[in-house]
Amino acid sequence: MEKREERNVAETTARRRQLADAAIATLAREGMRGLTHRAVDRTAGLPEGTCSYYFRTRQALLRATVERLVEVDTADLAERPAALGRSSDPAEVAEAVAEVVRHWATSEGERTKARYELMLEAGRRPELRAALDKAREHYHRLAETTLAAAGAADPAAQAQVLIACMDGLMFRHLTGADPLSGPPERLGDALTDLLRGFAGRRG
Amino acid sequence: MEKREERNVAETTARRRQLADAAIATLAREGMRGLTHRAVDRTAGLPEGTCSYYFRTRQALLRATVERLVEVDTADLAERPAALGRSSDPAEVAEAVAEVVRHWATSEGERTKARYELMLEAGRRPELRAALDKAREHYHRLAETTLAAAGAADPAAQAQVLIACMDGLMFRHLTGADPLSGPPERLGDALTDLLRGFAGRRG
């Protein structure tokens, strides 16, 4: 009897995760306007009504989607270049930053697009903020540690600017402005200059 | 007869502009999902059916909204600090950049939010890109001129990073991360460091 219950819980968790992943893909492709319970069923290849069964309301679906997104983002970032937070060489840190930007804007472009959709939605639905804020604090700490290791003069304030810069580069790439085109070292060089500037005030 | 025709053209132009402004306000408040012809009529305080009469399709409404947004943005930017493109002092340029970011993220926050909604939509509807691309080229030229005047080593590539940084700061402020909180000089100082870094490679 207990075994069966455990199996049911595991199945429910897996199904909810599958639906949240399908919601992320739907959001990336069709935007907030295209995100419906039926569209998520179609994306997941599940019978109509499945998404409504697991997430009764739009709010429940959105919240699960944000939570799943944050979970995947955080796991992905944990595997990113060791230089983040550990190197004191601006060029090495800049290369690591550029790599995260490129990875999230290209291979993980769908998830990143969904994140911007959800961030705009969170501006209208404060109940979505908690999960996003937790992720933001995590990114901020990582950026601050990275900048401090690279000799930054004011890591806390400069981390805000560095994260904004990364977000802006990804957003612009995903919406057609393409700041990542051109030889890759040009972005790396511009970011190195930025990091040298952040360290400059100290010396 | 001709006088009357002229008056009709002027009235049509004014009404279309009024509807596009209402669409911008609707987008900022309710997102892409809330943008319907009826919602625009309500925002504009016009009888139901007006928006459909002037813009038969959703695409026509979206295109007019993007064009109006670009028109207002460009006019607004033309009135911004004289330091943009004319000063060689990093601290002065940083202050001007911070002022644009603050202005667009607060007093003009509605329009800026609508712009990000439209940029994401343009990723899905290439027919919206033309107007946005024209605006982007304009911003890029302005950023490049500004950086060149401030002694930047590679104004073209660095302009991409500067604009991304401004976009990211506004986006994050509008979606609740608030990088503009805290004493205003901290953002100014971080941007000054960035500009000094951009100039540093030269010297």
Interface residues (C-beta under 8 A of the other chain):
Chain A: R29 E30 G31 M32 R33 K113 Y116 E117 M119 L120 E121 A122 G123 R124 R129 L132 D133 R136 A153 D154 A157 Q158 Q160 V161 I163 A164 C165 M166 D167 G168 L169 F171 R172 L174 T175 G176 A177 P179 G182 R186 L187 D189 A190 L191 D193 L194 L195 R196 G197 F198 G200 R201
Chain B: R29 E30 G31 M32 R33 K113 Y116 E117 M119 L120 E121 A122 G123 R124 R129 L132 D133 R136 A153 D154 A157 Q158 Q160 V161 I163 A164 C165 M166 D167 G168 L169 F171 R172 L174 T175 G176 A177 P179 G182 R186 L187 D189 A190 L191 D193 L194 L195 R196 G197 F198 G200 R201
